[in-house]
Amino acid sequence: MSLAPFQLVVERHGATVLRVCRAVAGADAAEDAWSETFLAALRAYPQLDAGANVEAWLVTIAHRKALDQRRAERRRPVPTADLPERPSPAGVGVDRDLVADVAALPEKQRQAVAYHYLAGMPYEAVAQLVGGSAAAARRAAADGIQALRRTHLPPADARTRP
């Protein structure tokens, strides 16, 4: 006795497998578990004994795939409306004025400052990311730093006085 074509197996037992998936994994994950069940079954079907109980075999696979879906659901991130404020990695407060001033820089300057000074990338790599030459990236970073110094450092003559 030979095995029936797999399409007939899906038609005969698809509804039963879907009910098992819904019962174990829930309505949201049932269709994924159903698909995974029949993909796994399709791979193993040629080796199945001709006299095997196909429905019981499929229900066993469906049960395991539905459990896998539930386990995977627990590992997925849960979206939140607002992320909580966290301290900086160094544990020191962030100068929000400086952050705002960096954000206000022209795009090329902001990117060059961020990539070179904050990420530590060489100017050649910065140029590849933002476009242009390494000299242009160096100039954009220097202009950005100069603009930040004007707003965050006291004038040069005030720094030298005791």
C-alpha positions, -999 to 999 in steps of 0.1 A, spaced: 0 0 0 14 34 -9 10 68 6 -17 91 -7 -6 123 -24 4 149 1 -22 174 -12 -50 149 -2 -34 147 33 -36 185 36 -72 185 24 -83 157 47 -65 168 79 -59 205 75 -90 215 96 -81 192 124 -45 205 124 -58 241 125 -80 233 155 -51 218 174 -29 248 166 -56 273 177 -62 253 209 -25 252 218 -9 284 203 -39 307 203 -57 324 174 -28 348 166 -2 321 161 -23 293 148 -18 299 111 20 301 115 19 268 135 -3 252 108 21 262 81 51 250 100 33 217 107 27 210 70 62 221 60 77 197 85 52 169 75 60 174 38 97 168 45 90 137 66 61 123 46 81 101 21 96 82 50 62 76 68 50 39 70 22 33 46 0 19 74 7 48 98 -21 68 114 -16 100 94 -40 121 114 -23 112 148 11 118 132 0 153 120 -16 162 153 16 153 171 36 176 148 10 203 151 11 201 189 49 205 189 49 234 163 21 252 183 42 249 214 72 263 195 51 293 185 41 299 221 77 298 232 88 321 204 60 346 214 74 348 249 108 358 235 95 385 212 99 421 224 68 438 237 61 473 222 56 501 247 42 536 242 71 555 257 106 543 266 117 552 301 145 577 305 178 560 313 211 575 325 240 576 301 263 545 301 289 562 322 262 569 348 267 607 344 239 630 333 238 640 297 242 677 288 209 682 271 219 716 257 249 700 240 227 672 226 203 698 212 232 718 197 247 688 180 212 680 166 209 716 153 241 714 133 238 711 95 235 675 84 270 669 71 286 685 102 263 666 126 271 633 109 309 640 107 310 650 144 290 620 155 309 595 134 344 608 140 342 622 176 315 600 191 320 567 172 357 571 167 357 564 130 386 577 108 378 604 83 380 580 54 352 559 68 332 590 76 336 601 40 323 567 28 292 570 50 283 607 43 297 610 8 326 632 -4 363 630 4 381 625 37 392 661 35 356 672 32 346 650 62 375 665 82 364 701 73 327 693 82 337 678 116 360 708 123 333 733 114 308 714 136 332 713 166 339 750 161 302 758 162 298 737 194 328 754 210 312 789 204 281 779 223 296 757 251 330 772 260 336 807 274 356 831 251 393 824 250 402 855 270 379 845 298 395 811 300 430 824 305 421 848 334 425 835 369 
